[in-house]
């Protein structure tokens, strides 16, 4: 796959609303994804900020980098296929990923299991081993032990995502869902 000219559907600024599950706490989100490099891999800046939808107070932020690695088709038997949001489940133009995210509450996440599917306009990543998470000395509360993120585009201007979270060794539970519009 030639990464020098392929359009990256994620690129741009997205705004919309979501909710923290299961309590249904509403939030507003603005997320920006910007390509900073294309050779030999696509590197994207990742920046997301949320505010409480009713109180307009900051809730969460995360930033980091998404790296799309060339020449890596997703196998039909990949465990991520069961979480795939697209209708076209055949092998397609896709890239394996590396996603690094930092959070202000003192946790870093490393995702090396995932797929960025250009044809289905989908991103699915998962981090479920202890080496995927780093806690700073100021991190408090429950220990994050697993995360799955599922993003997909609906048309050209709507991004839907769900985040599944595991804490203290527990199972992944649906934690967030949002619908964002391209700005």
N, C-alpha and C positions, 0 to 999 in steps of 0.2 A: 504494500500500500504506500503510495506517495503522499507523505504528510505535508509536503510543501504547499499544496493547493486545496486539500480537502477542507470543506467548511466544517467548523465545529459548532454543532447546533446549540450547545450550552452557552456560547459566548454572549456576553451582554449583561445588562442589569435587569433584574426581575423583581417585581414588587407584588405583594398580595397578603393573604391571610391564612392562618393555620390554627390548629388547636393542639394543646397538650392533652393527651389521653391518659386515663379514662375520665378525668374530671372535666374535660372539655374547656379548659382555660384558653380563651382566644388570644391570639397574638398577630401583630403585623410584622412582616419581614421584608427586608431588602437584601438581595444577594447579587453580587457582581462576580462574574467569571471572565477573565481576560487572558487571551493567549499572549505569552511573553516570549516564546521560543517555539520553533517548528522543526529544527534539525539537530540531532538525529531523532528526537522524540518531541511530541507536543507537550509543552509545559504551560499550565494555566494557573494564574493567581486566583485564589478562592477567598471570598470575603462575604460574610453573612452576619446580619444584625437583626435582632428582634426587639419589639416593644409590646407591652401589654396592650391589647386592642382597645380596652375601655379606659384604662388609667394612663396610657401613653408613657409608661415608665419602662426604661430598658430592662430586658429580661435576660438575653443571652447574646453572645457573639462568638464567632469562630473564624479563624483565618488560616491559610496555608497554601499548599500547592497540590495540583493534580497533574500527574505525569502520565501521558498516554504513550505506551510503548509499541513500536511498529512490529509488523510481521508476527502477529500472535492471534490466530483465529481462536474462537471459543469452541471448545469441544462440545459436541452434542450431549455428552454424558457429564458435563460440568455440574457440580452441585448447585451452582447459582442459577442454572436453567429453571429450577423449580420456582424461583422468585422472579423470573423474567417477566417484565411488564408488556413486552411487544407481542404482536400476533405472528410475526415472521420468526419462527424459532429455528429456521434453517441457518447454517453457517452463513455469515454475512460479513460485510466490512466492519471489523471490530478491532479493538486494541485491548491488551491487558493494561492494568493500571498500577499506579502507586499513588496513594493519597495521604498526605500529611496534614493534620489539622491540630491547631492549638486552641485551647479554651481558657478564658480568664479565671476560671475557678481552679486552675492548676493541673489540668490534665492535657496530655498530648495523645493523639491517636495516630496509628500507622496502619493503613490498609494496603495489603499487597495481594489480596484475593479480590478479584472483581473484573468487570468487563465494561467497556465503553463501546456501545454498538451504534455505529453511524447510521446504518440502514433503519433500525427500529427506533432511533433517537432515544436511547435508554442508557442509564448508568446504574449498575448494581455493584455494590462493594460490601465486604464483610470483614470484620475483625473479631476474632473469637479466641485468640490465644493470649496468654499473659504478656508475651513480648510485644503485643500490639498497643499496649497502654503504658504510659509513663506518668507518674504522679509527682507533682512538685511538693516541696515540703509544706506549702500552705494549703494543699488540697484537703478538704474536709468532707465529711459525709460518706455516703455509700461508695463503694469501689466499683467503677465501671469494669465489667469483665466481658462484654460483648456488645457489638453494634452491627446492624445491617442497615444500609441506606439504599433505597430504591427510588430512582428519579426517572421520569419519562416526559416526553413532550407530547402534547395533544394538539395536533395542528402545528403551526409555526410559532404561536405566541403564548401558549399556555404550558406551564411546567407543573406537574404534579409530583409530590414526593411523600414518602413514608419513611419513618425512622423507627427501628426496632431496637430496644435497649435491654441489656442484661446487666444486673448489678449483683455484687457479692456472690458470684457463681451461679446465679439463677438463670432460667431460660430467657431467651429474647422475647420481649413483650412489645406490642405496638405502642409506641410512646408519642409520636408526633405524626401529623399529616397536614399538608398545606397545598394550596393552589396559588401559583404566582403567574403574573402576566409580564410579558416582555415590555420594558419601558421604552 
